[in-house]
Amino acid sequence: MTRQSPATLVVVGVLAAVTLALPGVGSAAPVLPAAQVSPAQPTPPPPPNPGDDELQRSRQSVQDRAAEVGRLTARLAELDAQAEQLRMEVAARNEEALAARDTADAAGREADAAAARAADARTATEAAGRAVDDARTRIDSFVGDVYTHGLDLGPLGLLSRATDPQDLMDRARLTEALGEDQAAVLEQLQQARIAQANADSLARAAQEEADRRRADAEQASAAADDAVSGAVAAADAQQSRLDDVHTERAGVQAQLDAAENADAGLRAARQRYDAWRAEQARLQAEADRRAREEAAARVAVEPAPGAGPRSGSGAIETVVDRAMAQLGTIYAWGGGNSRGPTRGIRDGGVADAHGDFRKVGFDCSGLMLFAFAGVGIDLPRYSGNQANAGRLVPISDMRRGDMLSWATGGRTHHIALYLGDGKMLEAPYSGAAVRVTNVRYDGLDKVTRLL
């Protein structure tokens, strides 16, 4: 059981894709004894294969057009960037115009508020004036009474003209009231004058503030108008440039469309090839299903492992059958034991990203452990230890039932079962399933023989 890096997974995936793409190449049923070989399925013919001259001319034509498409694509990207910059400039100018308009509106509201305060001050001034007028009227009335009745209204006159004690008291109270009234009128006159002066001062200050706010509002409004005009002019100029860009883009797109149309024949051929490859994959999946079912049927009738390991060709076929019976089982890092697939475990990386810890399946070493348990061989869990669990033979001498292992920097990272005729069975990587595929000789490190 080994953790596989993303780079390893990518390489394995590419090699698997190449395997499917090759006509007549793919996972196939293993070579079995004559009595066990399934009827061969006819392989559909691949799409027509052009001659060498035709392929060369087509390849050169595609390369020339691809170069032109690449140049046009780069030009399109440049034009798109210019258009985006222009749109950003238009948006910025519009935002500036909106900000200037907000400033003008705020200044107008402040001017209105100042005018309202000035109106309140003028109302206060008018009230003070009326108070002054009232006070003066009362003073004038008092003075008129004194002038009309003479000094008899004074304290001695009032007392000397009393007819009885009660009249005397009334005249005394009247004398006192007249004195108090005169003093009150004089005090009110003084307060009214002060209030009038204060009101006038507030009115002038409010009016000055109103004038200043209004001037600010007018200046902000003019600035907003200028900003809007500038934004409109800039937008018009930018729209003209955008129109030019779109015109050029349309021309470039027309050229790109022409290049794609010219390459339509090649793409049609590729589509036919893809359809053929998909059909081959379907047929291969069906062949894998049959092989899995046949292997499972043979495993079901095989006797349980005895007290010790078995050997010979029968043991090899038991190992192969047990492994083949797991075709299509999902990969789960850390999954698999001598009894079958188990839930995977966390690795803190690629396997966790694929949710292997939630899946029941095999990893590469778990599959080997299960396959060889059928003949009484108890393999260790780690693929590196499995690779050293038997006799090492040259790669050129590999035979059916051998284990193949790959290493990087001396460390084993993958192990599989050799089936013969250049085929092997493996649990490849997270996201895949147990499969039969071609032997990958790149990085192949050891061939281990247990039977």
Secondary structure, 3 states (H helix, E strand, C coil): CCCCCHHHHHHHHHHHHHHHHCCCCCCCCCCCCHHHCCCCCCCCCCCCCCCHHHHHHHHHHHHHHHHHHHHHHHHHHHHHHHHHHHHHHHHHHHHHHHHHHHHHHHHHHHHHHHHHHHHHHHHHHHHHHHHHHHHHHHHHHHHHHHHHHHHHHCHHHHHHCCCCHHHHHHHHHHHHHHHHHHHHHHHHHHHHHHHHHHHHHHHHHHHHHHHHHHHHHHHHHHHHHHHHHHHHHHHHHHHHHHHHHHHHHHHHHHHHHHHHHHCHHHHHHHHHHHHHHHHHHHHHHHHHHHHHHHHHHHHHHCCCCCCCCCCHHHHHHHHHHHHHCCCCCEECCCCCECCECEECCCCCCHHHHCCHHHCEEECHHHHHHHHHHCCCCCCCCCHHHHHCCCEEECHHHCCCCCEEEEEECCEEEEEEEEEECCEEEECCCCCCECEEEECCCCCEEEEEECC
